[in-house]
Every structure is written in structure tokens, then in C-alpha cells.
């Protein structure tokens, strides 16, 4: 019995020692394992939230989830997306796909004049749903500083989001409406901070 107890104690001690040897030091882990949740202020064109705060969560060193709310040409906009991060280093390129929804302009009527011929149109902005697909890069420093940038294309889904109230748009005005409110190029940048995990890593 005595030998059995000694054997169990030795086995337990050996298991703990092996586990400690296998567990890397916190500073040797990928930064997105030790810092996984944060917030940034983002500004962009056709971007996830327009201008506003975005929350970041790194589920793994390679999977990031962003969600936020902001102001945009299509009204107050809510957005969320998933990002695949290619590297475990402080800087990594990524690809992202998401969905965002602008609440529109309500009953507000907007006016636009063609500077070439004075043609006037009056229109409303309806609720608008987009699917943004982007590529970019982000940096998370050891101290938590975060910066992100991305480019891509945002696809308007669910039909036209412009309701003409009066007038017929010229080619120029249609082009302005396309650039301002419909599908188009995405440019986005965000700066913020990623918090250190209380338990060290996840």
C-alpha cells in the first residue's frame, strides 16, 4: 500500500512537471491570445459602421470578430463581420466579410442640384443592407495599441435604397447617388486599444 501511494505521488508530480514544461511563457504566446478584446474608433467610406466605435474580439489568433455602430450616409448603421488573420505576428494581413444595415433617413427629404444644368431632384434614403468584402491589415502591439485598415467593396442587397420624391436624376446625379448611397468602394481605418486578458491567455 505504501509503495502504491508513493507511486501515485511520483506520477502526479511528474505530470505537473511535464505540463509546466509544455506550457509556453505568456510573452512567447501570440499577442491575440493574451489580448483578445478591445475597442477602436473607426472612420471610413462604405465601411462597417461609417464613423463610430467598433468592438474587436479575437476568438483565436486567426479569427477576429468585429461589431459596432456609427453614423453614415444611410443613417445610423449597425455592422458585424468576421475576419481571417493570416499570421500570428503583431502585424497580420486579413480578409473579411460581414453585413451592415443603415436605418435610412426616415421621412427626411434631401435635395440635389446638378451644377451643369440646375436640374433639381428630391429623394428619400430608405433602410439599406450591405455585404462588405474587404482585405486589409491590423497591428496589435505588445502594449495593446491597435490599428487597422482595409479596402474592398460593399454590395447593396434588397433593392434600391433611394426613393425619388420629385424630379428625374441626370447622369451626373445618378453617379453621385451611386457613390454616396449604393454599392461601392470601401475604405476604412480604425485606431484603438486591445485589453490584456485577466487570466493571461485564452
MIVEXBA-920815 format. One record per residue: x, y, z of N, C-alpha, C, O, CB in turn; residue number from 0; residue in three letters. Coordinates in steps of 0.1 Angstrom, whole numbers, plus 5000, padded with zeros to 4 digits. Each point is the difference from the previous one (the first is absolute). Glycine has a CB too. Layout:
BEGIN
ATOM   n.X   n.Y   n.Z  ca.X  ca.Y  ca.Z   c.X   c.Y   c.Z   o.X   o.Y   o.Z  cb.X  cb.Y  cb.Z    k    r
ATOM     X     Y     Z     X     Y     Z     X     Y     Z     X     Y     Z     X     Y     Z  NUM  ALA
...
END
This chain:
BEGIN
ATOM   n.X   n.Y   n.Z  ca.X  ca.Y  ca.Z   c.X   c.Y   c.Z   o.X   o.Y   o.Z  cb.X  cb.Y  cb.Z    k    r
ATOM  5008  4988  5000  4992  5012  5000  5009  5013  5000  4997  5009  4993  4985  4978  5019    0  UNK
ATOM  5028  5012  4996  5009  5011  5001  5007  5003  4987  5001  5012  4996  5003  4983  5028    1  UNK
ATOM  5000  4994  4969  5006  5002  4987  4991  5006  4989  5003  5007  4992  5012  4973  5014    2  UNK
ATOM  4972  5016  4996  4989  5005  4991  4999  5015  5001  4999  5007  4990  4989  4971  5011    3  UNK
ATOM  5011  5026  5012  4998  5015  5003  5012  5008  4994  4999  5010  4994  4988  4984  5027    4  UNK
ATOM  5025  5000  4982  5013  5007  4995  4999  5001  4985  5004  5010  4994  5009  4982  5026    5  UNK
ATOM  4983  4997  4973  4999  5000  4985  4991  5011  4995  5002  5006  4990  5003  4969  5010    6  UNK
ATOM  4983  5026  5007  4990  5010  4996  5005  5014  5001  4998  5008  4991  4984  4976  5016    7  UNK
ATOM  5025  5019  5005  5005  5013  5002  5011  5003  4989  5000  5011  4995  4995  4987  5030    8  UNK
ATOM  5014  4993  4972  5010  5002  4990  4994  5002  4987  5005  5009  4992  5011  4977  5021    9  UNK
ATOM  4974  5007  4983  4993  5001  4987  4994  5014  4999  5001  5006  4990  4995  4969  5009   10  UNK
ATOM  4997  5029  5012  4994  5014  5000  5010  5011  4998  4998  5009  4992  4984  4982  5023   11  UNK
ATOM  5029  5008  4993  5011  5010  4999  5006  5000  4986  5003  5011  4995  5002  4985  5029   12  UNK
ATOM  4997  4993  4970  5005  4999  4986  4991  5006  4990  5004  5007  4991  5008  4973  5015   13  UNK
ATOM  4974  5018  4996  4990  5006  4991  5000  5015  5000  5000  5006  4990  4987  4973  5013   14  UNK
ATOM  5014  5026  5010  5000  5015  5001  5013  5006  4994  4999  5010  4994  4988  4988  5027   15  UNK
ATOM  5024  4995  4981  5013  5005  4994  4999  5000  4985  5005  5010  4994  5007  4981  5026   16  UNK
ATOM  4983  4999  4974  4999  4999  4985  4991  5011  4995  5003  5006  4990  5001  4969  5011   17  UNK
ATOM  4984  5027  5006  4991  5010  4996  5007  5014  5001  4997  5008  4991  4984  4978  5017   18  UNK
ATOM  5026  5017  5002  5007  5013  5001  5011  5001  4989  5001  5011  4995  4995  4989  5030   19  UNK
ATOM  5010  4989  4971  5010  5001  4990  4993  5003  4986  5006  5007  4992  5009  4977  5021   20  UNK
ATOM  4973  5010  4985  4993  5002  4987  4994  5013  4999  4998  5005  4989  4998  4971  5011   21  UNK
ATOM  5000  5031  5011  4993  5013  5000  5010  5011  4997  5009  5003  5008  4974  4988  5008   22  UNK
ATOM  5016  5016  4973  5009  5011  4996  4998  5012  5010  4989  5001  5006  5011  4991  4970   23  UNK
ATOM  5010  5016  5025  4999  5012  5007  4990  5010  4994  4999  4999  4987  5025  4998  5021   24  UNK
ATOM  4969  5011  5000  4990  5009  4994  5006  5009  4989  4994  5002  4990  4995  4998  5032   25  UNK
ATOM  5024  5005  4980  5006  5009  4990  5003  4993  4987  5002  5006  4990  5007  5007  5029   26  UNK
ATOM  4991  4973  4982  5003  4993  4987  4987  4997  4992  5001  4995  4989  5020  4995  5023   27  UNK
ATOM  4968  5012  4994  4987  4997  4993  4997  5011  4990  5004  5011  5001  4988  4977  5019   28  UNK
ATOM  5000  5009  4970  4995  5010  4990  4993  5011  5008  4992  4997  5009  5006  4985  4972   29  UNK
ATOM  5004  5030  5015  4994  5012  5007  4985  4999  5000  4994  5005  5010  5026  5009  4984   30  UNK
ATOM  4974  4980  4996  4985  4999  5000  4995  4989  5009  4987  4999  5001  5013  5011  4976   31  UNK
ATOM  5008  4982  5029  4996  4991  5011  5001  5007  5013  4992  4996  5009  5016  4984  4977   32  UNK
ATOM  5001  5029  5016  5001  5007  5013  4992  5013  5001  4997  5005  5010  5025  4984  4992   33  UNK
ATOM  4974  5016  4986  4992  5012  4999  4989  4996  4990  5003  5000  4988  5016  5017  5018   34  UNK
ATOM  4969  4981  4998  4989  4995  4991  4988  5009  4999  4992  4998  4991  5016  4980  5014   35  UNK
ATOM  4990  5032  5003  4988  5008  4999  5004  5015  5001  5008  5004  5008  4978  4978  5003   36  UNK
ATOM  5008  5026  4980  5004  5014  5000  4989  5009  4993  4990  4995  4996  5034  4998  5004   37  UNK
ATOM  4979  5020  4999  4991  5009  4993  5009  5010  4992  5011  5004  5004  4972  4993  5015   38  UNK
ATOM  5011  5007  4970  5007  5010  4992  4990  5010  4995  4988  4998  5000  5029  4986  4993   39  UNK
ATOM  4988  5028  5003  4992  5010  4993  5003  4999  4985  5011  5001  4996  4988  5014  5024   40  UNK
ATOM  4991  4982  4972  5001  4998  4986  4994  5011  4992  4990  5006  5003  5010  4970  5001   41  UNK
ATOM  5006  5027  4984  4995  5010  4991  5003  4994  4986  5010  4995  4997  4993  5025  5019   42  UNK
ATOM  4987  4981  4975  5002  4995  4987  4988  5003  4990  4991  5007  5004  5022  4975  5007   43  UNK
ATOM  4989  5014  4977  4990  5002  4989  4995  4986  4997  5007  4991  4996  5005  5030  4995   44  UNK
ATOM  4974  4978  5009  4994  4987  4998  5005  4989  5009  5000  4988  4997  4997  5019  4980   45  UNK
ATOM  5008  4997  5035  5006  4991  5009  4990  4993  5009  4988  5002  4999  5033  5012  5001   46  UNK
ATOM  4984  4978  5010  4992  4992  5008  4989  5009  5008  4989  4996  5000  5030  4987  5002   47  UNK
ATOM  4986  5028  5004  4991  5008  5008  5000  5015  4996  4993  5008  5006  5010  4976  5013   48  UNK
ATOM  5005  5019  4971  5001  5014  4996  5010  5007  5010  5012  4997  4999  4964  5004  4992   49  UNK
ATOM  5018  5008  5017  5008  5006  5011  4995  4996  5013  4988  5004  5004  5018  5016  4981   50  UNK
ATOM  5002  4973  5023  4995  4996  5013  5009  4989  5006  5009  4996  4994  4968  5010  4999   51  UNK
ATOM  5019  4990  5019  5008  4990  5008  4997  4986  4994  4989  4996  4996  5011  5018  5025   52  UNK
ATOM  5011  4978  4979  4999  4986  4996  5007  4991  5011  5011  5004  5005  4989  5002  4970   53  UNK
ATOM  4994  4983  5029  5005  4991  5009  5007  4988  4993  4995  4995  4990  4987  5012  5027   54  UNK
ATOM  5030  4990  4988  5007  4989  4994  5001  4988  5010  5002  5002  5012  5012  5014  4974   55  UNK
ATOM  4985  4972  5009  5002  4988  5008  5008  4990  4992  4996  4996  4989  4983  5008  5024   56  UNK
ATOM  5032  4992  4992  5008  4989  4993  4997  4987  5007  5005  4997  5011  5014  5020  4983   57  UNK
ATOM  4973  4975  4999  4996  4987  5005  5012  4991  5000  5001  4991  5009  4976  5012  4982   58  UNK
ATOM  5032  4998  4999  5012  4993  5000  5010  5009  4993  4996  5011  4996  4993  4966  5002   59  UNK
ATOM  5024  5020  5002  5010  5009  4993  4997  5002  4985  5005  5009  4994  5012  4983  5023   60  UNK
ATOM  4974  4999  4978  4997  5001  4985  4986  5005  4997  4996  5002  4989  5020  4980  5008   61  UNK
ATOM  4975  5019  5013  4986  5003  4998  4997  5013  5008  5001  5000  5013  4993  4975  4983   62  UNK
ATOM  5001  5035  4997  4996  5012  5007  4986  5003  4997  4995  4998  4989  5028  5011  5010   63  UNK
ATOM  4970  4997  5011  4986  5004  4998  4998  5014  5004  5004  5004  5010  4988  4973  4995   64  UNK
ATOM  5002  5032  4986  4998  5014  5002  4986  5003  5000  4992  4994  4992  5030  5011  4997   65  UNK
ATOM  4973  5004  5019  4986  5005  5001  5000  5014  5005  5008  5004  5009  4983  4973  4994   66  UNK
ATOM  5000  5031  4991  4999  5014  5005  4988  5007  4994  4992  4995  4994  5033  5005  5007   67  UNK
ATOM  4975  5013  5002  4989  5009  4996  5006  5014  4997  5009  5004  5007  4974  4983  5007   68  UNK
ATOM  5011  5019  4976  5006  5014  4997  4990  5007  4991  4989  4996  4998  5034  4995  5004   69  UNK
ATOM  4982  5021  4993  4992  5008  4991  5005  4999  4986  5013  5000  4998  4983  5016  5021   70  UNK
ATOM  4995  4984  4972  5004  4998  4986  4990  5008  4991  4991  5005  5004  5020  4972  5001   71  UNK
ATOM  4992  5022  4982  4991  5006  4990  4986  4994  5000  4991  5006  4996  5029  5000  4990   72  UNK
ATOM  4979  4982  5018  4988  4993  5000  4994  5000  5015  4992  4991  5003  5015  4994  4977   73  UNK
ATOM  4996  5024  5028  4995  5002  5013  5008  4993  5010  5012  4996  4998  4966  5006  4993   74  UNK
ATOM  5017  4995  5021  5007  4993  5010  5002  4986  4995  4990  4993  4995  4999  5020  5024   75  UNK
ATOM  5023  4982  4982  5004  4987  4994  5005  4990  5011  5008  5004  5008  4997  5008  4970   76  UNK
ATOM  4990  4976  5021  5004  4989  5009  5008  4990  4991  4995  4997  4989  4986  5006  5027   77  UNK
ATOM  5030  4992  4989  5007  4990  4991  5008  4990  5008  5003  5002  5012  4999  5016  4972   78  UNK
ATOM  5000  4970  5010  5008  4990  5006  5007  4992  4989  4995  4999  4988  4989  5000  5031   79  UNK
ATOM  5027  4995  4984  5008  4993  4990  5009  4990  5007  5003  5001  5011  4995  5018  4972   80  UNK
ATOM  5007  4971  5009  5010  4991  5004  5013  5003  4991  4999  5002  4988  4983  4980  5020   81  UNK
ATOM  5029  5016  4999  5013  5002  4993  5009  4988  5001  5000  4994  5011  4998  5031  4993   82  UNK
ATOM  5008  4971  4986  5010  4989  5001  5014  5007  4999  5003  5007  4991  4982  4976  4998   83  UNK
ATOM  5023  5015  5022  5013  5006  5001  5011  4990  4996  5000  4989  5006  4991  5026  5013   84  UNK
ATOM  5017  4988  4972  5009  4990  4994  5012  4997  5009  5005  4989  4999  4988  5019  4979   85  UNK
ATOM  5012  5002  5030  5012  4998  5008  4997  5001  5015  4989  5006  5004  5024  5003  4977   86  UNK
ATOM  4996  4986  5027  4999  5001  5015  5009  5011  5005  5001  5002  5012  4993  4974  4989   87  UNK
ATOM  5012  5032  4990  5009  5011  5004  4992  5012  5004  4988  5001  4998  5030  4990  4987   88  UNK
ATOM  4989  5019  5019  4993  5013  5004  4993  5006  4988  4989  5005  5002  5028  4999  5016   89  UNK
ATOM  4989  4995  4971  4993  5005  4988  4996  4988  4992  5007  4990  4998  5006  5031  5001   90  UNK
ATOM  4975  4979  4996  4995  4989  4991  4990  5006  4990  4992  5009  5003  5011  4975  5016   91  UNK
ATOM  4998  5011  4968  4990  5003  4990  4988  4992  5003  5000  4989  5007  5017  5016  4976   92  UNK
ATOM  4971  4999  5012  4988  4992  5003  4990  5002  4988  5002  5009  4992  5001  4994  5033   93  UNK
ATOM  4988  4988  4974  4988  5001  4991  4988  5000  5010  5000  4994  5010  5011  4995  4970   94  UNK
ATOM  4978  5019  5015  4988  5001  5009  4988  5000  4991  5000  5005  4989  5013  5008  5028   95  UNK
ATOM  4976  4982  4989  4987  5001  4994  4990  5003  5012  5001  4994  5011  5005  4990  4969   96  UNK
ATOM  4984  5024  5017  4990  5003  5010  4987  5005  4995  4997  4998  4988  5022  5008  5027   97  UNK
ATOM  4974  5000  4993  4987  5006  4996  4997  5012  5009  5003  5001  5012  4988  4977  4981   98  UNK
ATOM  5004  5033  5001  4996  5012  5007  4987  5005  4995  4996  4997  4989  5028  5008  5016   99  UNK
ATOM  4970  5003  5004  4986  5005  4997  4999  5014  5004  5002  5003  5012  4988  4974  4991  100  UNK
ATOM  5007  5032  4988  4997  5014  5003  4985  5002  5001  4992  4995  4992  5029  5012  4996  101  UNK
ATOM  4975  5000  5022  4986  5002  5003  4993  5010  4991  4988  5001  5000  5017  4994  5023  102  UNK
ATOM  5003  5012  4968  4994  5009  4990  4997  5014  5006  5004  5002  5012  4986  4978  4977  103  UNK
ATOM  5004  5028  5003  4998  5014  5004  4986  5003  5005  4996  5011  5002  5021  4995  4982  104  UNK
ATOM  4975  4983  5018  4986  5002  5005  4992  5008  4990  5000  4997  4988  5009  5003  5036  105  UNK
ATOM  4984  5010  4981  4991  5008  4992  5007  5012  4994  4994  5008  4993  4987  4985  5020  106  UNK
ATOM  5032  5009  4990  5008  5011  4995  5001  4999  4984  5002  4990  4995  5011  5011  5027  107  UNK
ATOM  4985  5011  4972  5001  5001  4986  5013  5008  4996  5002  5011  5006  4973  4988  4991  108  UNK
ATOM  5033  4996  4995  5013  5006  4996  4999  5006  4986  4993  4995  4991  5020  4989  5024  109  UNK
ATOM  4995  5027  4983  5000  5007  4987  5014  4999  4994  5010  5002  5007  4971  5014  5001  110  UNK
ATOM  5019  4982  4979  5013  5001  4993  4998  5007  4987  4990  4998  4992  5017  4980  5018  111  UNK
ATOM  5002  5031  4987  5000  5008  4987  5012  4996  4992  5011  4999  5004  4977  5020  5008  112  UNK
ATOM  5009  4979  4975  5010  4998  4990  5007  5013  4997  4994  5009  4995  4994  4971  4995  113  UNK
ATOM  5025  5022  5013  5007  5013  4998  5001  5004  4985  5002  5011  4997  5011  4984  5024  114  UNK
ATOM  4985  4995  4970  5002  5003  4986  4987  5007  4994  5001  5009  4992  5015  4972  5006  115  UNK
ATOM  4972  5014  5006  4988  5005  4994  4989  5004  5010  4989  5004  4996  5016  4981  4985  116  UNK
ATOM  4999  5014  5032  4990  5004  5010  4989  4991  5003  4990  5003  5007  5016  5019  4986  117  UNK
ATOM  4994  4966  5001  4989  4990  5003  5000  4996  5015  5010  4997  5006  4993  4994  4970  118  UNK
ATOM  4984  5010  5029  4998  4997  5014  4993  4987  5002  4991  4997  4993  5008  5028  5012  119  UNK
ATOM  5006  4967  5005  4993  4988  5003  4998  5000  5016  5008  5006  5007  5001  4981  4973  120  UNK
ATOM  4980  5007  5024  4997  4998  5014  4998  4985  5003  4994  4993  4992  4995  5030  5009  121  UNK
ATOM  5018  4972  5009  5000  4986  5002  5001  4997  5015  5003  5008  5009  5008  4989  4969  122  UNK
ATOM  4985  4990  5025  5001  4995  5014  5010  4988  5000  5002  4994  4989  4974  5013  5016  123  UNK
ATOM  5030  4991  5006  5010  4989  5002  4993  4989  5008  4996  5002  5011  5024  5013  4988  124  UNK
ATOM  4978  4973  4995  4993  4989  5006  5009  4992  5009  5013  5001  4998  4970  4999  4983  125  UNK
ATOM  5012  4992  5028  5009  4990  5007  5008  4992  4990  4995  4996  4990  4989  5003  5029  126  UNK
ATOM  5029  4999  4984  5009  4994  4991  5009  4989  5006  5006  5002  5011  4994  5020  4976  127  UNK
ATOM  5000  4967  5006  5009  4989  5005  5011  4997  4990  4998  5000  4988  4982  4990  5024  128  UNK
ATOM  5032  5008  4993  5012  4998  4992  5007  4988  5005  5000  4996  5011  5002  5029  4984  129  UNK
ATOM  5006  4969  4995  5009  4990  5003  5014  5005  4996  5003  5000  4988  4980  4981  5009  130  UNK
ATOM  5026  5023  5013  5013  5005  4997  5010  4988  4999  5000  4992  5009  4995  5030  5002  131  UNK
ATOM  5013  4978  4979  5011  4990  4999  5013  5008  4998  5002  5008  4991  4983  4974  4998  132  UNK
ATOM  5024  5015  5020  5013  5009  5001  5012  4991  5002  5000  4989  5005  4986  5030  5003  133  UNK
ATOM  5025  4988  4989  5014  4995  5004  5007  5011  5007  4997  5012  4997  5004  4971  4983  134  UNK
ATOM  5008  5013  5029  5007  5011  5007  5010  4995  5009  5005  4988  4998  4975  5025  5001  135  UNK
ATOM  5024  4994  5012  5010  4996  5009  4997  5006  5014  4994  5011  5000  5023  4987  4982  136  UNK
ATOM  4987  4996  5028  4999  5006  5014  5013  4997  5007  5007  4991  4998  4968  5007  5002  137  UNK
ATOM  5027  5011  5010  5012  4999  5009  4995  5001  5014  4992  5009  5004  5023  5002  4979  138  UNK
ATOM  4989  4979  5025  4998  5000  5015  5014  5000  5007  5007  4990  4999  4970  4998  4999  139  UNK
ATOM  5026  5023  5008  5014  5001  5007  4999  4992  5013  4990  4997  5005  5015  5025  4984  140  UNK
ATOM  5007  4975  5016  5001  4993  5013  4993  5008  5011  4996  4994  5010  5025  4996  4982  141  UNK
ATOM  4979  5023  5007  4993  5009  5010  4985  5002  4997  4994  5006  5008  5028  5005  4995  142  UNK
ATOM  4973  4983  4986  4986  5001  4998  4995  5010  4989  4988  5000  4996  5010  4993  5027  143  UNK
ATOM  5011  5016  4972  4996  5009  4990  4996  4993  4988  5006  4990  4995  5010  5027  5013  144  UNK
ATOM  4973  4987  4986  4993  4994  4988  4998  5009  4989  4995  5011  5002  4994  4973  5014  145  UNK
ATOM  5015  5012  4972  4996  5008  4988  4996  4990  4989  5007  4990  4998  5009  5029  5009  146  UNK
ATOM  4974  4985  4985  4995  4991  4990  4997  5009  4988  4995  5011  5001  4996  4972  5016  147  UNK
ATOM  5011  5011  4971  4996  5006  4988  4995  4990  4990  5005  4988  5000  5011  5031  5003  148  UNK
ATOM  4974  4984  4988  4996  4991  4990  4994  5006  4989  4995  5012  5000  5002  4972  5017  149  UNK
ATOM  5003  5009  4971  4994  5005  4988  4991  4988  4994  5003  4989  5003  5017  5027  4992  150  UNK
ATOM  4970  4988  4997  4992  4990  4995  4988  5005  4992  5000  5011  4995  5007  4974  5023  151  UNK
ATOM  4982  5008  4982  4988  5003  4993  4988  4997  5009  4999  4989  5005  5012  5008  4972  152  UNK
ATOM  4979  5012  5023  4988  4998  5008  4988  4998  4990  4998  5009  4992  5012  5005  5028  153  UNK
ATOM  4983  4975  4982  4989  4997  4990  4987  5003  5006  4996  4994  5011  5018  4988  4979  154  UNK
ATOM  4978  5027  5004  4987  5002  5005  4990  4989  4996  5000  4995  4989  5004  5030  5008  155  UNK
ATOM  4989  4970  5013  4991  4989  4998  4986  5004  5003  4998  5009  5008  5020  4974  4997  156  UNK
ATOM  4972  5011  4989  4986  5002  5004  4993  5012  4992  4990  5005  5004  5016  4987  5018  157  UNK
ATOM  5000  5011  4966  4994  5010  4992  5005  5014  5002  5008  5002  5009  4972  4984  4991  158  UNK
ATOM  5016  5023  4992  5005  5014  5000  4996  5007  5013  4989  4998  5005  5009  5003  4970  159  UNK
ATOM  5011  5006  5031  4998  5007  5013  4996  5015  4998  5000  5007  5010  5015  4976  5001  160  UNK
ATOM  4983  5021  4977  4997  5014  4997  4986  5001  4995  4996  4993  4990  5028  5013  5005  161  UNK
ATOM  4968  5002  5012  4986  5002  4995  4998  5015  4995  5002  5009  5007  4989  4974  5010  162  UNK
ATOM  5007  5018  4970  4998  5013  4994  4987  5006  5004  4989  4994  4998  5026  4999  4983  163  UNK
ATOM  4985  5019  5024  4988  5007  5004  4995  5010  4989  4989  5001  4997  5018  4997  5027  164  UNK
ATOM  5003  5008  4970  4997  5010  4989  5012  5002  4991  5011  5001  5005  4972  5010  5010  165  UNK
ATOM  5014  4989  4972  5011  5003  4991  5006  4987  4994  4998  4989  5005  5007  5032  5007  166  UNK
ATOM  5002  4980  4977  5007  4989  4994  5015  5003  5000  5005  5010  4995  4975  4985  4990  167  UNK
ATOM  5028  4995  5021  5014  5003  5001  5007  4999  4986  4997  4992  4992  5002  4999  5031  168  UNK
ATOM  5011  5018  4976  5009  5000  4988  5010  4989  5002  5001  4994  5010  4995  5031  4986  169  UNK
ATOM  5012  4973  4994  5011  4990  5001  5010  5004  5011  5004  4991  5007  4994  5004  4968  170  UNK
ATOM  5005  5018  5026  5008  5005  5011  4994  4997  5013  5007  4995  5009  5002  5023  4976  171  UNK
ATOM  4979  4985  5017  4993  4998  5013  4999  4985  5004  5002  4996  5011  4985  5025  4985  172  UNK
ATOM  5011  4971  4994  4999  4985  5002  5014  4995  5005  5001  4991  5008  4981  5007  4975  173  UNK
ATOM  5029  5008  5011  5013  4996  5003  5003  5004  5015  5006  4992  5007  5002  5010  4969  174  UNK
ATOM  4988  5010  5028  5001  5004  5014  4993  4991  5009  5005  4997  5011  4998  5027  4981  175  UNK
ATOM  4984  4973  5005  4992  4991  5008  5007  4986  5002  5000  4994  5010  4979  5018  4982  176  UNK
ATOM  5027  4983  4997  5006  4987  5000  5012  5001  5010  5002  4991  5008  4991  5004  4968  177  UNK
ATOM  5015  5015  5022  5012  5001  5009  4997  5002  5014  5007  4995  5009  5005  5015  4972  178  UNK
ATOM  4977  4998  5022  4997  5004  5014  4992  4990  5007  5002  4998  5013  4999  5025  4979  179  UNK
ATOM  4990  4969  5002  4991  4992  5007  4999  4986  4996  4994  4991  5007  4993  5030  4996  180  UNK
ATOM  5018  4975  4985  4998  4987  4995  5013  4991  5001  5009  5004  5007  4973  5005  4977  181  UNK
ATOM  5018  4980  5008  5012  4992  5001  5013  5008  4996  4999  5009  4992  4987  4971  5002  182  UNK
ATOM  5025  5017  5012  5012  5008  4996  5012  4996  5008  5000  4990  5008  4985  5028  4987  183  UNK
ATOM  5026  4989  5002  5013  4998  5006  5000  5002  5016  4993  5009  5004  5017  4998  4974  184  UNK
ATOM  4996  4984  5029  5002  5001  5014  5014  5005  5004  5010  4994  4995  4973  4988  5008  185  UNK
ATOM  5018  5028  5005  5012  5005  5006  4998  5001  5015  4990  5007  5004  5017  5005  4974  186  UNK
ATOM  5001  4982  5030  4997  5001  5015  5013  5000  5007  5010  4993  4997  4969  4995  5000  187  UNK
ATOM  5021  5019  5014  5012  5000  5009  4995  5001  5015  4990  5007  5002  5025  5004  4980  188  UNK
ATOM  4991  4982  5027  4996  5000  5014  5012  5001  5009  5010  4993  4997  4969  4995  4997  189  UNK
ATOM  5020  5019  5017  5011  5001  5010  4994  4998  5013  4990  5006  5004  5024  5010  4982  190  UNK
ATOM  4992  4975  5022  4995  4997  5013  5009  4993  5010  5012  5002  4999  4966  4998  4990  191  UNK
ATOM  5016  4992  5019  5008  4993  5011  4994  4986  5002  4988  4999  5001  5019  5023  5010  192  UNK
ATOM  5002  4968  4990  4996  4986  5003  5004  4997  5014  5012  5001  5004  4990  4992  4972  193  UNK
ATOM  4989  5003  5032  5002  4998  5015  5008  4987  5002  4999  4990  4992  4980  5023  5013  194  UNK
ATOM  5028  4987  5006  5007  4988  5004  4991  4990  5007  4992  5005  5009  5029  5008  4993  195  UNK
ATOM  4979  4974  4995  4991  4991  5006  5004  4998  5015  5012  5000  5003  4985  4988  4975  196  UNK
ATOM  4993  5012  5030  5002  4999  5015  5007  4987  5004  5008  4999  5008  4972  5015  4996  197  UNK
ATOM  5016  4975  4988  5006  4987  5004  5013  4997  4992  5005  4989  4999  4972  5003  5007  198  UNK
ATOM  5028  5018  4987  5013  4999  4992  4998  4996  4986  5005  5007  4991  5005  4986  5030  199  UNK
ATOM  4982  4997  4976  4998  4996  4986  4987  4992  4999  4994  4997  5010  5031  5002  4986  200  UNK
ATOM  4971  4999  4992  4988  4992  4997  5002  4990  4989  4991  4992  4996  4994  5026  5013  201  UNK
END
